[in-house]
Amino acid sequence: MITELLIYLLVVIIIYHIFEYMKIQFHYDKCGIRYKPGVPIFGNTFSSIFGRRHFIDDLDAVYKAFPNDKYVGFFDGMKPILLIRDPELMKMITIKDFNHFVNRKPFFPKEIEPLLGSSVLSLEGDEWRKMRSRLTVAFSAAKMKGMWPSMRAVSDQVMEYLKDHQSEDIEVADLMRRYNTDVIANAGMGLQVNSLKDRTNEFFMAGQQAISFTIWRKIYYFLTIQFPIIAKLMQFLGLQLLPPAGTVFFRKIVSDSIAYRKKNNIIRHDFINILTEISEDWTLDEITGQIYFAFLASYESSTSTLSLCIHELALNPDIEEKLYQEVRSHQERAGELTFEDLPELKYLDCVLSEISRKWSAAVIMDRVCSSGYVLPPPREGGKEYEVKVGDTIYNVVNPLHLDPNYFSDPEVFDPTRFSEGNKQNIKSFTYMPFGMGPRNCLGMRFAIIKMKVLLYHLVLNYKIVRCEKTVEPIRLQPLDFSIRAVGNTYVRFKARAE
C-alpha cells in the first residue's frame, strides 16, 4: 500500500512539473521570446547537472542558437531565466538602470547556510548597500598595500617548495589551491599557515571539503535552489549544504582571534582587523560570513585562473619567454618587486587579462528584478517584454568572451589583445571577468595582486615546461562552479640559471 502511494505521489509530482514547464514555454511563445526546449524539471541544464558537460557549455548552446536576439529564454532547472546576449542591454541592466536589478539570486539559501547567507554575495536591498559600503574600505589600495608582505611571504614559500620538486610532474591546481589558502590565512586572518608542508592542515581541508561536490550534494543543491520549501525542510532537520565542520572551524577561529586581539591590544594588517574596525554593530556570524565567503571565493576562482594561466604558458613558450623578459628586466632595473611596481608590468597585466577572457571564472552576472522593468524588443519586429519583480536574468560572460564577433580567433591565447594599442578596440561590456556595475567583484584588486605577485616570481625563477601529462588543447571538466582542464593541469618547473 505504501509503495503504491509513493509511486502515485511521484507520478503526480512529475506530471505537475511537466505541466508547469509547458506553461512557461507557452508564456515565452506568447511573448515572442525564443528558447531551446530543455528537459522537464532539469531544463537546459540537464547535461551539466549530470556531469556530461560544464554549465558554461549549457549557456553557450542557448547563446549561439539565436545570434540575432538581444535576449532569449533559458531554463535553469524549473526556473525561467532571461539570458541577456546584448552588451548594450547589459550596460543598462547593471549600471544605468541598476536600481531595478539590485539583488542577485540566492546562491546559498540562508536557511541551510547561515554564514554564507550573511555574506555580501547573498544580502539584498538596503542590507547589501550598507554591507558593500563598509566592505569597500577593506579592499582599498592602502589596505592591500598593508597585506603585501604577507602575500610576498607566501609566494616565497611556493618558490622554496619548487626547488625540491623540479623533476616531478606538478598538479598545478593543488599547488595553486594551497597558495590561495595560505594567502587568505596569512593576509586575511594573520595565521601562519604553510599548506605545502602541513598538507592536511585544518584550514586547507575546510576548503577542500567545501568544494568537493559529490553527485548527491549537487542534487541536494539543485533541489534547494529550485524548490525553496526543501530548503525550509533541511533547516528544520538541521542539514547543511556545506560540511558543518568548515563553518564550526571558521566561527571558532574568527571568534578566538578577535577575543585574543582585543585582550592583548594587537593590530594586524588583515581582514579580521579591518572588519572589527568597521563592524561595531555586526554579529559574529556577519563578520565570519564575509571572511568565509572571501576564503571560498578565493580558494577556487583564483586557483582556476592561476592554474589555467600556467597551463597556457606551458603550451605557449613564446608568450612565457616574453613575460620572462619583462620580469627579468624589471628585476635587474629595480630589484625586488614592490607593491608600487605592479603597474609597470604591462605584459603581465596583458597575460592575466587574456586568461581572464578565455577562461573566466565569472560565467554569469545574475540579477533579480526588484522593481518592474520593460525590456526593448528582443529583435527587430518583436515586442517589448515586461520583467516582473522576482524574475531572474543572466547576463552572460564566457559566451561573450568567446564570441568571434567581439574577439577574433577567440580560442587563441593572445595577450596582445590587451596591449595599450589594442585594448581600446575592445567593445564595452564584452569583457567582464569580475562583473560590472555596483555588484561587481569586491575582491577584484585583492585577487589580481595576489596572482601577479606569484606569477612574477614563478616566471622569474622557473621555466614552465610541458610534461607527458600536459593536455592540449585545453577543454573544461564538466563541473558546476570550478573552471578546470580535462585531465587537470600538469607541468614541470625547471629552475632558471642564475
C-alpha positions, 0 to 999 in steps of 0.5 A: 500500500505504501509503495503504491502511494509513493509511486502515485505521489511521484507520478503526480509530482512529475506530471505537475512539473511537466505541466508547469514547464509547458506553461512557461514555454507557452508564456515565452511563445506568447511573448515572442521570446525564443528558447531551446526546449530543455528537459522537464524539471532539469531544463537546459541544464540537464547535461551539466547537472549530470556531469556530461558537460560544464554549465558554461557549455549549457549557456553557450548552446542557448547563446549561439542558437539565436545570434540575432536576439538581444535576449532569449529564454533559458531554463535553469532547472524549473526556473525561467531565466532571461539570458541577456546576449546584448552588451548594450542591454547589459550596460543598462541592466547593471549600471544605468538602470541598476536600481531595478536589478539590485539583488542577485539570486540566492546562491546559498539559501540562508536557511541551510547556510547561515554564514554564507547567507550573511555574506555580501554575495547573498544580502539584498536591498538596503542590507547589501548597500550598507554591507558593500559600503563598509566592505569597500574600505577593506579592499582599498589600495592602502589596505592591500598595500598593508597585506603585501608582505604577507602575500610576498611571504607566501609566494616565497614559500611556493618558490622554496617548495619548487626547488625540491620538486623540479623533476616531478610532474606538478598538479598545478591546481593543488599547488595553486589551491594551497597558495590561495589558502595560505594567502587568505590565512596569512593576509586575511586572518594573520595565521601562519599557515604553510599548506605545502608542508602541513598538507592536511592542515585544518584550514586547507581541508575546510576548503577542500571539503567545501568544494568537493561536490559529490553527485548527491550534494549537487542534487541536494543543491539543485533541489534547494535552489529550485524548490525553496520549501526543501530548503525550509525542510533541511533547516528544520532537520538541521542539514547543511549544504556545506560540511558543518565542520568548515563553518564550526572551524571558521566561527571558532577561529574568527571568534578566538582571534578577535577575543585574543586581539582585543585582550592583548591590544594587537593590530594586524594588517588583515581582514579580521582587523579591518572588519572589527574596525568597521563592524561595531554593530555586526554579529559574529556570524556577519563578520565570519560570513564575509571572511568565509565567503572571501576564503571560498571565493578565493580558494577556487576562482583564483586557483582556476585562473592561476592554474589555467594561466600556467597551463597556457604558458606551458603550451605557449613558450613564446608568450612565457619567454616574453613575460620572462623578459619583462620580469627579468628586466624589471628585476635587474632595473629595480630589484625586488618587486614592490607593491608600487611596481605592479603597474609597470608590468604591462605584459603581465597585466596583458597575460592575466587579462587574456586568461581572464577572457578565455577562461573566466571564472565569472560565467554569469552576472545574475540579477533579480528584478526588484522593481518592474522593468520593460525590456526593448524588443528582443529583435527587430519586429518583436515586442517589448517584454515586461520583467516582473519583480522576482524574475531572474536574468543572466547576463552572460560572460564566457559566451561573450568572451568567446564570441568571434564577433567581439574577439577574433580567433577567440580560442587563441591565447593572445595577450596582445589583445590587451596591449595599450594599442589594442585594448581600446578596440575592445567593445564595452561590456564584452569583457567582464571577468569580475562583473560590472556595475555596483555588484561587481567583484569586491575582491577584484584588486585583492585577487589580481595582486595576489596572482601577479605577485606569484606569477612574477616570481614563478616566471622569474625563477622557473621555466614552465615546461610541458610534461607527458601529462600536459593536455592540449588543447585545453577543454573544461571538466564538466563541473558546476562552479570550478573552471578546470582542464580535462585531465587537470593541469600538469607541468614541470618547473625547471629552475632558471640559471642564475 
